[in-house]
């Protein structure tokens, strides 16, 4: 059984922290636990936020005592882990086009120098895996992906950029991800996708959910422009 602890997080949240390294198996347990708690106690929580090694439960402090809720949650977790509940939602495989040409990849030369790989090898290695979405965060819809080839690992920038364009694809340490909005950022940018990852006015605003699978594929600049124009006019 997974080792876990429950801690208060301010006066209106609890953190369930698992003493295990980030992995696909752990993420499946965390997402499964989220669904289990929502189904068992649909009115107890305002929001449940999954992360790599933690599930945060936000509740209304006017309705629940933190200590009593913590005890109930701990019992629910033990019941869930003993039952080995399966996750009801099926994972989707989502293909994301990425242009790795220089205009969209200001840091690919840094990655090449750090890894000793050519641009062609970087693109081949980056587009090869099926990446698991472990969590969303940092900004709405930001994909934290597991499965990066260790040969592509590269430290984050010592001095983050003030602005990263929406759709930028980066590498930070052992992770890769896509910036859904223009924001500051410190990852090494190696490409950009023309598709929109965050639709704030949609009933389902995010391109992907935790446990979905992401596949990147390479496109040239003309294809990038075509997809981007199509997105604007549709």
N, C-alpha and C positions, 0 to 999 in steps of 0.2 A: 504494500500500500504506500502511496506517496506520502512523504513527510510534509506537513504544512503547519502554519501558525496563523492565527487571526489577530490583527492589531487594529486599534482605533486609528482613524485618519481624520483628525479634527473631530468636530462634534456631530457630523452628519455622514460619516462614511466609515467603512471597515475595509481593511486590506487583507485578503487571503494570500499569503505568500508561500510558495512551494520551494522546498529546499532541493531543487533539481536544476540541472543545467537546461537552458533552452533547447527544445527539440520538437519534432513533429508530434511525438507521443504526448509530451507535456501540453502542447497547444491544444491537442484534441481533448485532453482531460479538462483544460480550462474552459474551452468553448462548450464542451458537454456539460460541465458544472453550471455554467451560465444558463443554459437552456433548462437544466434540471431545477435550478432555484427559481427561475421565472415561472415555470409550469407549476411548481409546488406552492409558491408564494407570490402569485401575480401582483398583489397589491402592496407588498412590503417595501418595494424598492423603486426609487425614482429612475435609476440607471445602473447598469452593470457594465463595467469597462474592463475588458480583457487585455492583458499585456503578456510579455514573454514568460514571466515567472509569477505573475500576480493577477488576481481578479479583484477589482475594487467595487464595492457595493455602496451606492449612495442612497440614503434614506431620509425621511422627514423626521428630524429630531423631536418635533412636537408630538409625533405619534408613537415613537419607539424609544425605549431605553437602550442605549448602546451596549451595555453589559449583557442585558437579557437577550438582545438580538444576537450578540456575539455567540452566546451559548447555543441558541437555536441553530445558528449558521454552522457551528462546529459539528453539531449532531447531523445536520443535513449533509455536510460534506462527507462525514464518515459513512452515512447511508449510501450516498452516491458512489463513493469509491468501492464499497463492498459489493454494490450491485453491478459494477462495471457497465453502467448505462452507455448504450450506443448513441452516437450523435445522429439526430434525425435528418439534419440537412445534408444534402449531397453537395460535394464540392463541384464547382464549375471550372473549366479550363478557359482562360481568357488570353487571347493573343494580342500583344501590344507591339505596334510597329515602332522602330527606333531608327532615327538617322544618326549615324556615327561620323558623318563628315565633319571636317574641321570647324566649320562655322557653328556647329552645335556641340562641339566636343572640346572645349577650351583646355581640359586637363588630361586629355588622352595621351599627350606626350609625356606628362608627368608620370602617369600610370605605366607607360611603356618603359620609361627610364627606371622606375622603381622595380618593375617585375622582370625586365629584360625581354619582354614580349613585344612583337611587332603589332602594329595597329590591326592587321588582318587576324593575327592570333587572338588578340583581345576580343575582337568582335565574335570570332568563332567560339571562344570560351564563354563569352557573356550570353550568347544566344542559345547555347547548347542545353542548359538545364531546364527542368520544370521547377519553378520557384514556388514554395509554399508561402501564402500570406499568413504570417503569424499574428499580426495585429495592425490596426490603423492608429495613427496618432501624429504628434508633433503639430501638424496642421490637418484640417479636415480631409480625409481621403488619402493621406500619405501612406504608402504601402511599405511595411517592413517585411522584407522577403528573406526567407532562409533557402540555402542551397547554392550560394555563390562558390564557384570553384576557388579553392585556397590559393591557386596561382595568381588570382586577380586581387587578392587582399592588399589594401593600401591605406595608410593612416589618413585621417581627416586633415584638412588644412589647418595650419597653426593660426592663421588669420581668416576667419570665415568671410565670404563675400557678403556685401550689403544686400545684393539682390540676385536671386537665382530665378531664371524665367520659368513660367509654368510649363510643365511637361519635361523638365530637365531630368535626365537619368544619371544617377551618381553612384559612387562607391565610397563607403565610409567604414574603414576597418574590414571586418568580415561580412559586411552587409551591402546589399544593393537596394535601391529604391527609386521612386519617381516623385518629383515635387508636383503636387496638383495645382498649386498656386504660386505666383511670384512672391518669394519670401527671401529673407536672409538664409544662408546655408553654408555649411563647411565641408560638404562631401566633394569628392573629385568628380567633376562633371565630364562624362564620356559620350553623351548623346542626348537626343531630345525626341520625344514623341509628339506628333501633331494632334493626337486625340485628347479629349477632355476627360479627366478622371473624376472631377467633382461637379455635380449638377445641383446647386443649392436649392433650386425650386422644384426639384423632382421628389416624388414620394419615396424613391430609392436613390438617394443622392450620390452614392459611391459606386465606382466602377466595379469594385471587388469587395468581398467580405473575408474575414478571417477563415482560413482553411480552403479558400479557393486556390487554384493553381494559375500562375502567370507564366506565359511563354513569350519571350521577346523575339522579334525577327527584324532583320536589317532591311532598310529601305534607302533609296537615294534621295537627293534633295528635291528632284522633280516630283517624286512620289509624296514626299513630305508636303510640298506646296499644294498638290492636288487634294490630299486628305484634309489639309488645314482649310483650304478654300471651301471644300464640300461641307466641312463642319460649320463654317460661317454662314453659308447660304441655306442650310437645312434646319 
